[in-house]
Amino acid sequence: MDSSNFYQEQQGTGPGTSVQPTASEIKQGFAPGPTTTPALFTPLKIRSLTLKNRIAMSPMCMYSSHDGFATDFHLVHTGQYALRGVGLIMMEAAAVAPEGRITPNCLGIWKDEHVEKLEQITRFAHTNHASIGIQLAHAGRKASTNAPWLIKVHGANADEEHGGWPNDLIGPSPVPFSDRSWMPAEMTIEQITSIQREFALAAGRARRANFDVLELHGAHGYLIHSFLSPISNRRTDAYGGSFDNRIRFLVETVRSVRTQWPINRPLFVRLSMTDWVEPSGDIPTGGWTEEESIELAKVLAQEQVDLIDCSTSGSSPLQKIPLELGYQVPFAHAVKRNVPQMLSAAVGLITTAKQANSIIESKHADLVFIARALLREPNFVLDAARQLDAFAQYPHQYERGRSKPKHSFI
């Protein structure tokens, strides 16, 4: 331990690591005896990185930036999960270009000045032995909207008066998300090449900020996904029409990113595995499908992508999502079954330790991304260990708060 950083730096491999309780800890009632390690708390090695457990924080927009800069909010928000044992903290979608933000308040990584604050955040995470990643994104036709708490005041779309850029939206085709959305301009080949270069430059900034993992946002109707789905991609050139053409933008972007992202660091891609839209005469498949996602995963496995983060939907307001606990887990399982060389992550309504552990134990996914449950319960990981009869390392500053199973009133 660095004596100059004594009060911050954690011992061992950090909070959230499954360890054996000492004889003293057993005697004091912190554990009933020696424990076993549940699947959720087993390490996961991806290239040169080893995650201390299988719980990842899903990237969630916080709408708390100005001009794309991370703020003290991000340091505190992200830092709490480093202290509380999350195996992989994935920071929210960071726009690779200013017009690629979902809202004027979204995080960015389109200029070098953004790196300094991001590096402060990764330094704090690493001091607490947490792995940390960042998601690179471009909102495409779904950009220039308002933060959720501003919708009641200004409406869903951000116009120029409220910091938006309604005349600068781009997409594969001039097809808006809905009849209430801004109209995107069809991207030229030059614009496609330019955005791919922006993704690569952003990857270089993420490297300089010392992130451990990079994820490309290819889901939820944003730019990459909008190229994949025939709902939003009506092009007739090399970037539209056939499956190979529709995946071209993403595949080329991955190659471009890998020129700036070290080969020993993991690269993830979040996909909407299906659009959840019924077939129609206009689009016989309904949209992007699970079968196409599996084929894309096979392609990405050859392009140095390590994990598919399996989400769904976002291409159309006509989507019909069968919401229930773990409703997207089967897609992660499908990737594991059909693309054995690719890791998969499950996300979506994973709310309890038992459910998360079952997903890993049954080998339906290699990693679970937790979202809203972590917002509700920042101590989710440390509590999960106790609920699964494991013993996890605590941050030394919080050790006195560890519960005693033998004394339920404490």
PyMOL commands that set and color helices and strands:
alter all, ss='L'
color gray80, all
select helices_A, chain A and resi 3-5+23-27+39-41+72-83+98-100+112-127+140-142+148-154+160-162+166-168+189-208+223-228+243-246+248-258+290-301+329-338+353-361+372-376+380-387+396-401
alter helices_A, ss='H'
color red, helices_A
select strands_A, chain A and resi 44-46+49-51+55-57+88-95+131-137+170-171+185-186+213-218+267-272+307-311+343-347+367-370
alter strands_A, ss='S'
color yellow, strands_A
deselect
rebuild
show_as cartoon
